[in-house]
Amino acid sequence: MDFLQRTPFFRLLLPFIIGIIFYQYVELFQWSLYALFLLSFCLVLVSYFIRIPKYQFQFRWLFGCGIFLLMFILSYFLSGEREK
């Protein structure tokens, strides 16, 4: 069994840490944060509305990418709020 499969908390912690580090070195525009948030929300929403089991399995990565982006944006935003 893979390490990331055994530790789901680590899979959520990884994009959070990446977002904090990304905040330190790269400045994103406000509209790009909103666009990434909208993209992550759409990915999670699309994965929720897929009802055919064959397609649920085939597109299961949409939910993971959406959550990854959401955690990344959340940590980027919280880092900016903490600095103010």
C-alpha positions in Angstrom: 0.0 0.0 0.0 1.3 3.4 -0.9 2.2 6.0 1.7 -0.2 8.6 0.4 -3.1 6.1 0.5 -2.4 5.2 4.1 -2.2 8.8 5.3 -5.1 10.9 3.9 -4.2 13.8 6.2 -0.8 14.1 4.5 -2.5 14.4 1.1 -4.4 17.4 2.5 -1.4 18.8 4.3 0.8 18.8 1.2 -1.2 21.4 -0.9 -1.5 23.5 2.3 2.2 23.6 2.7 2.8 24.3 -1.0 0.4 27.2 -0.8 2.2 28.8 2.1 5.6 28.4 0.4 4.1 29.7 -2.9 2.9 32.8 -1.1 6.4 33.6 0.1 7.9 33.5 -3.4 5.1 34.3 -5.9 2.5 37.1 -5.8 -0.8 36.2 -7.4 -3.3 38.7 -8.6 -6.6 38.9 -6.7 -8.6 37.9 -9.8 -6.4 34.8 -10.4 -7.2 33.6 -6.8 -10.9 34.0 -7.6 -10.5 32.1 -10.9 -8.6 29.3 -9.2 -11.3 29.1 -6.5 -14.0 29.0 -9.1 -12.1 26.3 -11.0 -11.7 24.2 -7.8 -15.4 24.6 -7.0 -16.4 23.5 -10.5 -14.2 20.5 -10.4 -15.7 19.3 -7.1 -19.2 20.1 -8.4 -18.7 18.2 -11.7 -17.4 15.2 -9.8 -20.5 15.3 -7.6 -23.0 15.3 -10.5 -21.4 12.3 -12.4 -23.8 9.5 -11.6 -22.8 6.7 -14.0 -20.4 4.3 -12.1 -18.1 3.9 -15.1 -17.6 7.6 -15.4 -17.4 8.1 -11.6 -14.4 5.8 -11.6 -12.9 7.3 -14.8 -13.2 10.9 -13.5 -12.4 10.4 -9.8 -9.3 12.6 -10.2 -11.6 15.7 -10.7 -12.5 15.6 -7.0 -8.9 15.2 -5.9 -7.7 18.1 -8.1 -10.5 20.3 -6.9 -9.7 19.6 -3.2 -6.0 20.1 -3.9 -6.7 23.5 -5.5 -9.0 24.5 -2.7 -6.5 23.7 0.0 -3.8 25.5 -2.0 -5.9 28.7 -2.4 -7.0 28.5 1.3 -3.4 28.4 2.5 -2.3 31.1 0.1 -5.2 33.4 1.3 -4.6 32.6 5.0 -0.9 33.4 4.6 -1.7 36.8 3.2 -4.2 37.5 6.0 -1.7 36.5 8.6 0.9 38.9 7.2 -1.3 41.9 7.4 
